[in-house]
Amino acid sequence: MKYLANTATLRISPEKCVGCGMCAEVCPHAVFSFEGGKAAISGLDACMECGACVNNCPAGALSVNRGVGCAAAIINGMLTGGEPSCDCSPKGGKGSCC
């Protein structure tokens, strides 16, 4: 599954990575690969910005703006019973926070 191209906020600091593999283990969309014993982001467009990797990284090597982007759009769609939308404008208004 891919979301909007080049919009995910997931970032990695390779110098902090200890190669434990927790990010890959908890990621629901297999965003991570390993190169030279360290994690690398190989599927950024598949990231739904859930934050599972950040919460489980013992080295603090990952960052993501949880609850933004496609993850928020999917949740908003589920809550409203409509199509996924990240519209955060006042009710009835037109606009987007993405």
Chimera marker file (.cmm) of the C-alpha trace (Angstrom):
<marker_set name="trace">
<marker id="1" x="0.000" y="0.000" z="0.000" r="1" g="1" b="0" radius="0.5"/>
<marker id="2" x="1.306" y="3.434" z="-0.908" r="1" g="1" b="0" radius="0.5"/>
<marker id="3" x="0.058" y="6.803" z="0.222" r="1" g="1" b="0" radius="0.5"/>
<marker id="4" x="0.803" y="10.274" z="-1.117" r="1" g="1" b="0" radius="0.5"/>
<marker id="5" x="4.254" y="10.354" z="-2.698" r="1" g="1" b="0" radius="0.5"/>
<marker id="6" x="7.040" y="12.102" z="-0.790" r="1" g="1" b="0" radius="0.5"/>
<marker id="7" x="4.838" y="13.405" z="2.028" r="1" g="1" b="0" radius="0.5"/>
<marker id="8" x="5.631" y="11.171" z="5.018" r="1" g="1" b="0" radius="0.5"/>
<marker id="9" x="7.488" y="12.868" z="7.849" r="1" g="1" b="0" radius="0.5"/>
<marker id="10" x="9.446" y="9.752" z="8.884" r="1" g="1" b="0" radius="0.5"/>
<marker id="11" x="13.167" y="10.433" z="9.322" r="1" g="1" b="0" radius="0.5"/>
<marker id="12" x="16.106" y="8.376" z="10.557" r="1" g="1" b="0" radius="0.5"/>
<marker id="13" x="19.418" y="9.424" z="12.085" r="1" g="1" b="0" radius="0.5"/>
<marker id="14" x="21.742" y="6.625" z="10.893" r="1" g="1" b="0" radius="0.5"/>
<marker id="15" x="24.451" y="7.647" z="13.340" r="1" g="1" b="0" radius="0.5"/>
<marker id="16" x="22.103" y="6.854" z="16.256" r="1" g="1" b="0" radius="0.5"/>
<marker id="17" x="20.838" y="3.533" z="14.888" r="1" g="1" b="0" radius="0.5"/>
<marker id="18" x="22.106" y="0.475" z="16.792" r="1" g="1" b="0" radius="0.5"/>
<marker id="19" x="20.718" y="-2.051" z="14.286" r="1" g="1" b="0" radius="0.5"/>
<marker id="20" x="18.366" y="-3.754" z="16.748" r="1" g="1" b="0" radius="0.5"/>
<marker id="21" x="15.622" y="-4.262" z="14.150" r="1" g="1" b="0" radius="0.5"/>
<marker id="22" x="12.706" y="-3.140" z="16.328" r="1" g="1" b="0" radius="0.5"/>
<marker id="23" x="11.561" y="-0.612" z="13.725" r="1" g="1" b="0" radius="0.5"/>
<marker id="24" x="11.234" y="-3.304" z="11.085" r="1" g="1" b="0" radius="0.5"/>
<marker id="25" x="9.534" y="-5.669" z="13.520" r="1" g="1" b="0" radius="0.5"/>
<marker id="26" x="6.758" y="-3.241" z="14.511" r="1" g="1" b="0" radius="0.5"/>
<marker id="27" x="6.230" y="-1.439" z="11.193" r="1" g="1" b="0" radius="0.5"/>
<marker id="28" x="2.878" y="-2.540" z="9.719" r="1" g="1" b="0" radius="0.5"/>
<marker id="29" x="3.938" y="-1.642" z="6.160" r="1" g="1" b="0" radius="0.5"/>
<marker id="30" x="7.545" y="-2.870" z="5.958" r="1" g="1" b="0" radius="0.5"/>
<marker id="31" x="9.012" y="0.597" z="5.484" r="1" g="1" b="0" radius="0.5"/>
<marker id="32" x="12.476" y="-0.385" z="6.752" r="1" g="1" b="0" radius="0.5"/>
<marker id="33" x="15.368" y="-2.377" z="5.324" r="1" g="1" b="0" radius="0.5"/>
<marker id="34" x="18.861" y="-2.928" z="6.670" r="1" g="1" b="0" radius="0.5"/>
<marker id="35" x="22.066" y="-1.765" z="5.065" r="1" g="1" b="0" radius="0.5"/>
<marker id="36" x="25.420" y="-2.344" z="6.718" r="1" g="1" b="0" radius="0.5"/>
<marker id="37" x="23.739" y="-3.503" z="9.925" r="1" g="1" b="0" radius="0.5"/>
<marker id="38" x="21.688" y="-0.336" z="10.309" r="1" g="1" b="0" radius="0.5"/>
<marker id="39" x="18.090" y="0.508" z="9.527" r="1" g="1" b="0" radius="0.5"/>
<marker id="40" x="17.276" y="2.449" z="6.391" r="1" g="1" b="0" radius="0.5"/>
<marker id="41" x="13.982" y="3.794" z="5.102" r="1" g="1" b="0" radius="0.5"/>
<marker id="42" x="13.290" y="1.896" z="1.913" r="1" g="1" b="0" radius="0.5"/>
<marker id="43" x="9.552" y="2.502" z="1.546" r="1" g="1" b="0" radius="0.5"/>
<marker id="44" x="8.836" y="6.058" z="2.658" r="1" g="1" b="0" radius="0.5"/>
<marker id="45" x="5.670" y="6.282" z="0.565" r="1" g="1" b="0" radius="0.5"/>
<marker id="46" x="4.246" y="3.266" z="2.433" r="1" g="1" b="0" radius="0.5"/>
<marker id="47" x="4.640" y="4.979" z="5.825" r="1" g="1" b="0" radius="0.5"/>
<marker id="48" x="1.294" y="5.764" z="7.463" r="1" g="1" b="0" radius="0.5"/>
<marker id="49" x="2.962" y="7.796" z="10.225" r="1" g="1" b="0" radius="0.5"/>
<marker id="50" x="1.563" y="5.672" z="13.049" r="1" g="1" b="0" radius="0.5"/>
<marker id="51" x="4.647" y="6.151" z="15.244" r="1" g="1" b="0" radius="0.5"/>
<marker id="52" x="5.134" y="2.483" z="16.191" r="1" g="1" b="0" radius="0.5"/>
<marker id="53" x="8.761" y="2.598" z="15.043" r="1" g="1" b="0" radius="0.5"/>
<marker id="54" x="9.527" y="5.737" z="17.031" r="1" g="1" b="0" radius="0.5"/>
<marker id="55" x="7.896" y="4.326" z="20.168" r="1" g="1" b="0" radius="0.5"/>
<marker id="56" x="9.980" y="1.162" z="19.926" r="1" g="1" b="0" radius="0.5"/>
<marker id="57" x="13.370" y="2.555" z="18.902" r="1" g="1" b="0" radius="0.5"/>
<marker id="58" x="15.647" y="2.223" z="21.953" r="1" g="1" b="0" radius="0.5"/>
<marker id="59" x="18.268" y="4.526" z="20.433" r="1" g="1" b="0" radius="0.5"/>
<marker id="60" x="15.985" y="7.441" z="19.534" r="1" g="1" b="0" radius="0.5"/>
<marker id="61" x="17.121" y="7.218" z="15.919" r="1" g="1" b="0" radius="0.5"/>
<marker id="62" x="13.681" y="7.799" z="14.392" r="1" g="1" b="0" radius="0.5"/>
<marker id="63" x="11.273" y="10.706" z="14.229" r="1" g="1" b="0" radius="0.5"/>
<marker id="64" x="7.825" y="11.111" z="12.697" r="1" g="1" b="0" radius="0.5"/>
<marker id="65" x="4.953" y="13.534" z="13.113" r="1" g="1" b="0" radius="0.5"/>
<marker id="66" x="2.395" y="11.048" z="14.404" r="1" g="1" b="0" radius="0.5"/>
<marker id="67" x="-1.214" y="11.585" z="13.469" r="1" g="1" b="0" radius="0.5"/>
<marker id="68" x="-0.534" y="13.687" z="10.395" r="1" g="1" b="0" radius="0.5"/>
<marker id="69" x="-0.639" y="12.868" z="6.739" r="1" g="1" b="0" radius="0.5"/>
<marker id="70" x="-2.221" y="9.681" z="5.536" r="1" g="1" b="0" radius="0.5"/>
<marker id="71" x="-2.645" y="8.103" z="8.962" r="1" g="1" b="0" radius="0.5"/>
<marker id="72" x="-4.782" y="11.035" z="10.071" r="1" g="1" b="0" radius="0.5"/>
<marker id="73" x="-6.711" y="10.971" z="6.799" r="1" g="1" b="0" radius="0.5"/>
<marker id="74" x="-7.575" y="7.307" z="7.236" r="1" g="1" b="0" radius="0.5"/>
<marker id="75" x="-8.610" y="7.788" z="10.866" r="1" g="1" b="0" radius="0.5"/>
<marker id="76" x="-10.709" y="10.861" z="10.000" r="1" g="1" b="0" radius="0.5"/>
<marker id="77" x="-12.442" y="8.901" z="7.250" r="1" g="1" b="0" radius="0.5"/>
<marker id="78" x="-13.196" y="6.037" z="9.625" r="1" g="1" b="0" radius="0.5"/>
<marker id="79" x="-14.558" y="8.384" z="12.302" r="1" g="1" b="0" radius="0.5"/>
<marker id="80" x="-16.774" y="10.334" z="9.916" r="1" g="1" b="0" radius="0.5"/>
<marker id="81" x="-17.833" y="7.363" z="7.809" r="1" g="1" b="0" radius="0.5"/>
<marker id="82" x="-16.576" y="9.106" z="4.691" r="1" g="1" b="0" radius="0.5"/>
<marker id="83" x="-13.609" y="9.015" z="2.393" r="1" g="1" b="0" radius="0.5"/>
<marker id="84" x="-10.173" y="9.514" z="3.948" r="1" g="1" b="0" radius="0.5"/>
<marker id="85" x="-9.601" y="13.236" z="4.383" r="1" g="1" b="0" radius="0.5"/>
<marker id="86" x="-7.103" y="15.259" z="6.326" r="1" g="1" b="0" radius="0.5"/>
<marker id="87" x="-9.257" y="18.371" z="6.135" r="1" g="1" b="0" radius="0.5"/>
<marker id="88" x="-8.885" y="20.127" z="9.480" r="1" g="1" b="0" radius="0.5"/>
<marker id="89" x="-10.768" y="23.307" z="8.603" r="1" g="1" b="0" radius="0.5"/>
<marker id="90" x="-13.783" y="24.440" z="10.649" r="1" g="1" b="0" radius="0.5"/>
<marker id="91" x="-17.044" y="22.616" z="9.925" r="1" g="1" b="0" radius="0.5"/>
<marker id="92" x="-18.439" y="23.588" z="6.562" r="1" g="1" b="0" radius="0.5"/>
<marker id="93" x="-15.227" y="25.313" z="5.509" r="1" g="1" b="0" radius="0.5"/>
<marker id="94" x="-12.918" y="24.332" z="2.735" r="1" g="1" b="0" radius="0.5"/>
<marker id="95" x="-9.291" y="23.767" z="3.484" r="1" g="1" b="0" radius="0.5"/>
<marker id="96" x="-6.630" y="21.293" z="4.341" r="1" g="1" b="0" radius="0.5"/>
<marker id="97" x="-3.893" y="20.842" z="6.882" r="1" g="1" b="0" radius="0.5"/>
<marker id="98" x="-1.856" y="18.518" z="4.677" r="1" g="1" b="0" radius="0.5"/>
<link id1="1" id2="2" r="1" g="1" b="0" radius="0.2"/>
<link id1="2" id2="3" r="1" g="1" b="0" radius="0.2"/>
<link id1="3" id2="4" r="1" g="1" b="0" radius="0.2"/>
<link id1="4" id2="5" r="1" g="1" b="0" radius="0.2"/>
<link id1="5" id2="6" r="1" g="1" b="0" radius="0.2"/>
<link id1="6" id2="7" r="1" g="1" b="0" radius="0.2"/>
<link id1="7" id2="8" r="1" g="1" b="0" radius="0.2"/>
<link id1="8" id2="9" r="1" g="1" b="0" radius="0.2"/>
<link id1="9" id2="10" r="1" g="1" b="0" radius="0.2"/>
<link id1="10" id2="11" r="1" g="1" b="0" radius="0.2"/>
<link id1="11" id2="12" r="1" g="1" b="0" radius="0.2"/>
<link id1="12" id2="13" r="1" g="1" b="0" radius="0.2"/>
<link id1="13" id2="14" r="1" g="1" b="0" radius="0.2"/>
<link id1="14" id2="15" r="1" g="1" b="0" radius="0.2"/>
<link id1="15" id2="16" r="1" g="1" b="0" radius="0.2"/>
<link id1="16" id2="17" r="1" g="1" b="0" radius="0.2"/>
<link id1="17" id2="18" r="1" g="1" b="0" radius="0.2"/>
<link id1="18" id2="19" r="1" g="1" b="0" radius="0.2"/>
<link id1="19" id2="20" r="1" g="1" b="0" radius="0.2"/>
<link id1="20" id2="21" r="1" g="1" b="0" radius="0.2"/>
<link id1="21" id2="22" r="1" g="1" b="0" radius="0.2"/>
<link id1="22" id2="23" r="1" g="1" b="0" radius="0.2"/>
<link id1="23" id2="24" r="1" g="1" b="0" radius="0.2"/>
<link id1="24" id2="25" r="1" g="1" b="0" radius="0.2"/>
<link id1="25" id2="26" r="1" g="1" b="0" radius="0.2"/>
<link id1="26" id2="27" r="1" g="1" b="0" radius="0.2"/>
<link id1="27" id2="28" r="1" g="1" b="0" radius="0.2"/>
<link id1="28" id2="29" r="1" g="1" b="0" radius="0.2"/>
<link id1="29" id2="30" r="1" g="1" b="0" radius="0.2"/>
<link id1="30" id2="31" r="1" g="1" b="0" radius="0.2"/>
<link id1="31" id2="32" r="1" g="1" b="0" radius="0.2"/>
<link id1="32" id2="33" r="1" g="1" b="0" radius="0.2"/>
<link id1="33" id2="34" r="1" g="1" b="0" radius="0.2"/>
<link id1="34" id2="35" r="1" g="1" b="0" radius="0.2"/>
<link id1="35" id2="36" r="1" g="1" b="0" radius="0.2"/>
<link id1="36" id2="37" r="1" g="1" b="0" radius="0.2"/>
<link id1="37" id2="38" r="1" g="1" b="0" radius="0.2"/>
<link id1="38" id2="39" r="1" g="1" b="0" radius="0.2"/>
<link id1="39" id2="40" r="1" g="1" b="0" radius="0.2"/>
<link id1="40" id2="41" r="1" g="1" b="0" radius="0.2"/>
<link id1="41" id2="42" r="1" g="1" b="0" radius="0.2"/>
<link id1="42" id2="43" r="1" g="1" b="0" radius="0.2"/>
<link id1="43" id2="44" r="1" g="1" b="0" radius="0.2"/>
<link id1="44" id2="45" r="1" g="1" b="0" radius="0.2"/>
<link id1="45" id2="46" r="1" g="1" b="0" radius="0.2"/>
<link id1="46" id2="47" r="1" g="1" b="0" radius="0.2"/>
<link id1="47" id2="48" r="1" g="1" b="0" radius="0.2"/>
<link id1="48" id2="49" r="1" g="1" b="0" radius="0.2"/>
<link id1="49" id2="50" r="1" g="1" b="0" radius="0.2"/>
<link id1="50" id2="51" r="1" g="1" b="0" radius="0.2"/>
<link id1="51" id2="52" r="1" g="1" b="0" radius="0.2"/>
<link id1="52" id2="53" r="1" g="1" b="0" radius="0.2"/>
<link id1="53" id2="54" r="1" g="1" b="0" radius="0.2"/>
<link id1="54" id2="55" r="1" g="1" b="0" radius="0.2"/>
<link id1="55" id2="56" r="1" g="1" b="0" radius="0.2"/>
<link id1="56" id2="57" r="1" g="1" b="0" radius="0.2"/>
<link id1="57" id2="58" r="1" g="1" b="0" radius="0.2"/>
<link id1="58" id2="59" r="1" g="1" b="0" radius="0.2"/>
<link id1="59" id2="60" r="1" g="1" b="0" radius="0.2"/>
<link id1="60" id2="61" r="1" g="1" b="0" radius="0.2"/>
<link id1="61" id2="62" r="1" g="1" b="0" radius="0.2"/>
<link id1="62" id2="63" r="1" g="1" b="0" radius="0.2"/>
<link id1="63" id2="64" r="1" g="1" b="0" radius="0.2"/>
<link id1="64" id2="65" r="1" g="1" b="0" radius="0.2"/>
<link id1="65" id2="66" r="1" g="1" b="0" radius="0.2"/>
<link id1="66" id2="67" r="1" g="1" b="0" radius="0.2"/>
<link id1="67" id2="68" r="1" g="1" b="0" radius="0.2"/>
<link id1="68" id2="69" r="1" g="1" b="0" radius="0.2"/>
<link id1="69" id2="70" r="1" g="1" b="0" radius="0.2"/>
<link id1="70" id2="71" r="1" g="1" b="0" radius="0.2"/>
<link id1="71" id2="72" r="1" g="1" b="0" radius="0.2"/>
<link id1="72" id2="73" r="1" g="1" b="0" radius="0.2"/>
<link id1="73" id2="74" r="1" g="1" b="0" radius="0.2"/>
<link id1="74" id2="75" r="1" g="1" b="0" radius="0.2"/>
<link id1="75" id2="76" r="1" g="1" b="0" radius="0.2"/>
<link id1="76" id2="77" r="1" g="1" b="0" radius="0.2"/>
<link id1="77" id2="78" r="1" g="1" b="0" radius="0.2"/>
<link id1="78" id2="79" r="1" g="1" b="0" radius="0.2"/>
<link id1="79" id2="80" r="1" g="1" b="0" radius="0.2"/>
<link id1="80" id2="81" r="1" g="1" b="0" radius="0.2"/>
<link id1="81" id2="82" r="1" g="1" b="0" radius="0.2"/>
<link id1="82" id2="83" r="1" g="1" b="0" radius="0.2"/>
<link id1="83" id2="84" r="1" g="1" b="0" radius="0.2"/>
<link id1="84" id2="85" r="1" g="1" b="0" radius="0.2"/>
<link id1="85" id2="86" r="1" g="1" b="0" radius="0.2"/>
<link id1="86" id2="87" r="1" g="1" b="0" radius="0.2"/>
<link id1="87" id2="88" r="1" g="1" b="0" radius="0.2"/>
<link id1="88" id2="89" r="1" g="1" b="0" radius="0.2"/>
<link id1="89" id2="90" r="1" g="1" b="0" radius="0.2"/>
<link id1="90" id2="91" r="1" g="1" b="0" radius="0.2"/>
<link id1="91" id2="92" r="1" g="1" b="0" radius="0.2"/>
<link id1="92" id2="93" r="1" g="1" b="0" radius="0.2"/>
<link id1="93" id2="94" r="1" g="1" b="0" radius="0.2"/>
<link id1="94" id2="95" r="1" g="1" b="0" radius="0.2"/>
<link id1="95" id2="96" r="1" g="1" b="0" radius="0.2"/>
<link id1="96" id2="97" r="1" g="1" b="0" radius="0.2"/>
<link id1="97" id2="98" r="1" g="1" b="0" radius="0.2"/>
</marker_set>
